[in-house]
Amino acid sequence: MRIMGIDYGDSRIGIAISDPMGWTAQGLETIAVKKLDKVYDRIVELIIQYDVKKIVVGFPKNMNGTVGPRGELTMKFVDRLKQKTDVEIIMWDERLTTVAAHKILNETNVRGKKRKHVVDTVAAGYILQGYLDSVRNV
């Protein structure tokens, strides 16, 4: 069963996908947010293409666990995504995933425009892998 990971942002949305066994997450693509309707259409295309059965969306919380403005925007994104697909959607605590993504990009010496375009995909991979690891260890 494939699971999709999403790192939602204002200008870019990172997408990751699991292997068919649900063990590992791989970054898939970054979707530029120009028209939100086209973003939802692309996500639905990927759901169909990869036969996705579950979606894990990074849910940004403040470090104290409260939900701030960014979290509220993410909840609106998820509510709208639920109108476009009947695939189960899980909100996953994403605190520090972007920090981890930047760290790995630093370590691999990814710079400039390339970094800007892959950081969200890498963060989506971290979100999805965190979820996969948690369900495998239950």
Backbone torsions as a table, in degrees:
resi	resn	phi	psi	omega
1	MET	NA	122.4	178.5
2	ARG	-85.6	142.3	178.4
3	ILE	-124.5	138.6	179.6
4	MET	-102.0	140.2	173.7
5	GLY	-111.7	139.1	-179.3
6	ILE	-129.7	129.5	171.0
7	ASP	-109.3	102.8	-175.2
8	TYR	-83.9	130.7	176.4
9	GLY	-139.7	167.5	-178.5
10	ASP	-65.1	-40.9	-175.0
11	SER	-109.0	-20.4	179.6
12	ARG	-144.6	148.6	177.2
13	ILE	-124.8	120.6	178.2
14	GLY	-86.2	139.1	-179.8
15	ILE	-123.9	133.4	173.9
16	ALA	-128.7	159.6	-179.3
17	ILE	-137.8	146.2	177.4
18	SER	-85.4	163.1	170.2
19	ASP	-70.4	165.9	-177.3
20	PRO	-58.8	-25.9	179.5
21	MET	-84.5	-10.3	179.9
22	GLY	75.0	31.0	-178.9
23	TRP	-99.7	-39.9	-174.9
24	THR	-128.3	152.7	177.9
25	ALA	-108.1	138.3	174.6
26	GLN	-126.4	137.0	174.5
27	GLY	-63.1	138.7	-176.9
28	LEU	-110.4	-57.2	-179.4
29	GLU	-165.9	167.1	173.1
30	THR	-115.9	129.2	179.9
31	ILE	-102.8	123.9	176.0
32	ALA	-75.6	133.0	-179.4
33	VAL	-90.6	100.4	174.2
34	LYS	-112.4	-55.1	173.8
35	LYS	-122.7	119.8	-173.9
36	LEU	-61.3	-32.9	178.3
37	ASP	-60.5	-39.3	178.8
38	LYS	-68.0	-31.7	176.9
39	VAL	-63.1	-48.8	179.4
40	TYR	-62.4	-40.1	178.1
41	ASP	-60.0	-43.2	-179.6
42	ARG	-66.2	-40.3	178.6
43	ILE	-62.5	-43.2	178.1
44	VAL	-63.0	-40.1	176.0
45	GLU	-57.9	-45.0	-179.8
46	LEU	-66.9	-36.9	176.8
47	ILE	-58.8	-45.4	-179.9
48	ILE	-69.1	-47.9	-177.2
49	GLN	-57.4	-42.6	-176.0
50	TYR	-99.6	4.1	-179.9
51	ASP	52.8	51.2	-178.1
52	VAL	-70.7	133.0	-179.7
53	LYS	-107.2	-13.6	-178.5
54	LYS	-154.3	147.1	177.7
55	ILE	-123.4	134.3	176.4
56	VAL	-114.6	116.2	-179.2
57	VAL	-106.3	128.7	177.0
58	GLY	-62.8	127.8	-178.7
59	PHE	-111.4	106.1	-176.6
60	PRO	-76.1	118.2	175.0
61	LYS	-112.3	156.5	172.1
62	ASN	-68.1	160.8	-177.9
63	MET	-60.5	-23.6	178.1
64	ASN	-88.1	5.4	176.4
65	GLY	91.4	-5.1	179.1
66	THR	-80.7	163.5	178.9
67	VAL	-100.9	124.3	179.5
68	GLY	-104.5	-166.6	-178.8
69	PRO	-57.3	-40.0	179.8
70	ARG	-64.1	-40.0	177.2
71	GLY	-65.1	-38.6	178.1
72	GLU	-64.7	-41.1	176.4
73	LEU	-62.4	-39.1	179.1
74	THR	-65.6	-39.7	177.8
75	MET	-62.5	-38.6	176.9
76	LYS	-65.2	-41.2	176.9
77	PHE	-59.4	-46.0	-179.1
78	VAL	-65.1	-42.0	178.3
79	ASP	-58.9	-41.9	179.3
80	ARG	-70.1	-38.1	177.9
81	LEU	-63.6	-36.2	177.8
82	LYS	-63.1	-27.1	177.0
83	GLN	-74.8	-20.0	-175.8
84	LYS	-97.0	-18.8	-176.6
85	THR	-148.3	154.5	176.7
86	ASP	-102.3	11.5	176.7
87	VAL	-69.4	139.0	178.7
88	GLU	-61.0	134.9	179.6
89	ILE	-120.5	128.9	179.6
90	ILE	-116.3	134.1	174.5
91	MET	-90.4	127.7	-174.9
92	TRP	-123.0	129.5	-179.7
93	ASP	-56.4	119.9	-175.5
94	GLU	-109.9	14.2	-178.2
95	ARG	-51.8	130.4	175.7
96	LEU	73.7	4.7	178.6
97	THR	-69.2	-37.3	178.3
98	THR	-68.3	-35.6	175.7
99	VAL	-61.6	-44.8	178.9
100	ALA	-63.7	-39.2	179.0
101	ALA	-63.4	-44.5	178.2
102	HIS	-63.4	-37.8	180.0
103	LYS	-62.7	-45.9	-179.5
104	ILE	-67.5	-34.6	177.5
105	LEU	-68.6	-35.1	173.8
106	ASN	-63.0	-45.8	-177.9
107	GLU	-65.0	-29.6	-179.8
108	THR	-97.4	6.9	174.8
109	ASN	61.2	36.4	175.8
110	VAL	-87.1	123.9	-174.0
111	ARG	-131.8	169.3	170.5
112	GLY	64.1	-143.8	-175.5
113	LYS	-61.9	-36.7	179.8
114	LYS	-60.0	-42.0	179.8
115	ARG	-61.8	-45.0	-178.8
116	LYS	-58.0	-35.6	-176.2
117	HIS	-87.1	-14.6	-178.7
118	VAL	-109.5	-15.7	-175.1
119	VAL	-59.8	-37.3	-179.5
120	ASP	-71.0	-35.8	177.0
121	THR	-67.4	-41.7	177.4
122	VAL	-63.3	-43.0	178.6
123	ALA	-62.4	-39.8	177.0
124	ALA	-61.3	-39.2	176.5
125	GLY	-62.2	-41.9	177.8
126	TYR	-64.0	-42.2	178.8
127	ILE	-60.1	-51.1	-177.7
128	LEU	-64.8	-43.0	-179.2
129	GLN	-64.0	-37.9	176.3
130	GLY	-59.8	-43.2	177.8
131	TYR	-65.1	-48.1	-178.6
132	LEU	-58.2	-44.0	179.3
133	ASP	-62.7	-37.9	-176.9
134	SER	-69.6	-38.6	-178.9
135	VAL	-77.4	-27.1	178.5
136	ARG	-73.7	-27.6	-177.3
137	ASN	-92.3	9.2	-179.1
138	VAL	-83.7	NA	NA
